[in-house]
């Protein structure tokens, strides 16, 4: 083998071994080489990138300026990015734009300029930074709110005390009404500050050992009369005890707040589902999906099929005085109180919502065992059984959220399967119609485009009846059930799920079995 052939083979091996994307381009911006990681990052086959302009991988505004940057560097030698890392944006094949760290090297080979770009995906880092920033912002607001509420309580104590003394010492009849109005307003102010203290996690909680199933059942008896007959409340309670140390009054208040919020999000009526279960967050994947520390929890899930929330609204949902219902008199304190109560109780809260499809709030409280101690995670990823593994079958993963799609692909591959991917139901069906060979389709339920998860499953059932479909949903209820044909059933794995659950469902579907306890859904039982 010649020296040149050896160098070329070594370069290819180095590029393919690299975790980060690597691209070699000439002075015109034409890509000469792209490693496997680059294809995975941008959604293209590496060989398809060769001969294309690097502008293909950039947002339009950056692509318009790139050629000028290249000409300027070649003409002047000025180093604006060569040898220096910087954060930029990339564009995937599906059109999504995502953050990247880019570093570029430059060399001359036979009087020809060559550029080597190394690109690292910053999507997960940005998501972690945003989550940390939100948490820090809420903590800072909580500290400020707690201090203000404490000072106002002192002022209100003086005001209420003086008004009561004035009323007790007697005054003219025409002033009694004024004093009582002032007292009522001061007491309303005291109630407001007490709610702010709950958000600031400085409320006076009185935790006791309670079973959330019984507590929720008692609360729902009141709620059904409150929210009206146009709203249907359904429950899914676990068979076994779901005990935690919490303040029952605050828990009932939180549940009522969430239920009334759900009612307001369904002005024409709708479905409200209350789910209580004991779950173990003990796998890396599940902790990553929920952003919750591993352990044993009691989860209260409140889901509706209302208008949903925008991404911007979700980011601020738990901030005090933020409300999307200002026209109808919303105070913006309901969710803030729920957040503060859950965090002060040692728990966590999650929000999953999409505009037009509804919202699902998850309240996680540390579970207690029969002896009354906080139950610890056993580190197992299942129920003690051996996790079933695949034998190299191909699973088509369909998910519109890039971060969740990559996580799902990683989970499926770790179970011994090969994977293909699609960013929408439309793209997945087009792949199968074009001849893609897959053994199972694992699809999100709510996706943009003409085909949601149910529609995709129906199309596949008609055209590829031998290919099973497993749907997954972030909602506790199946919010697009109105589009299901009567009597049609679907296998739905609810998020967040454990790796062992995923493994069992995949194996059962590939074997043609209906796993025990599988949550199949039909239009008749929605």
Secondary structure, 3 states (H helix, E strand, C coil): CCHHHHHHHHHHHHHHHCCCEEEEEECCCEEEEECHHHHHHHCCCHHHHCCCEHHHHCCHHHHHHHHHHHHHHHHHCCCCCECCCEEEEEECCCCCEEEEEEEEEEEEECCEEEEEEEEEECHHHHHHHHHHHHHHHHHHHHHHHHHHHHHHHHHHHHHHHHHHHHHHCCCCHHHHHHHHHHHHHHHHHHHHHHHHHHHCCCCCCCCEEEEHHHHHHHHHHHHHHHHCCCEEEEEEECCCCCEEEECHHHHHHHHHHHHHHHHHCCCCCEEEEEEEEEEEECCHHHHHHHCCCCEEEEEEEEEECCCCCCHHHHHHCCCCCCCCCHHHCCCCCHHHHHHHHHHHCCCEEEEEEECCCEEEEEEEEEEECCCCCECCCCCCCCCCCCCCCCCCCEEEEECCCHHHHHHHHHHHHHCCCEEEEECCHHHHHHHHHCCCCCCEEEEECCCCCCCCHHHHHHHHHHHCCCCEEEEEECCCCCCCHHHCCCCCEEEEEECCCCHHHHHHHHHHHHCCCCCCCCCEEEHHHC
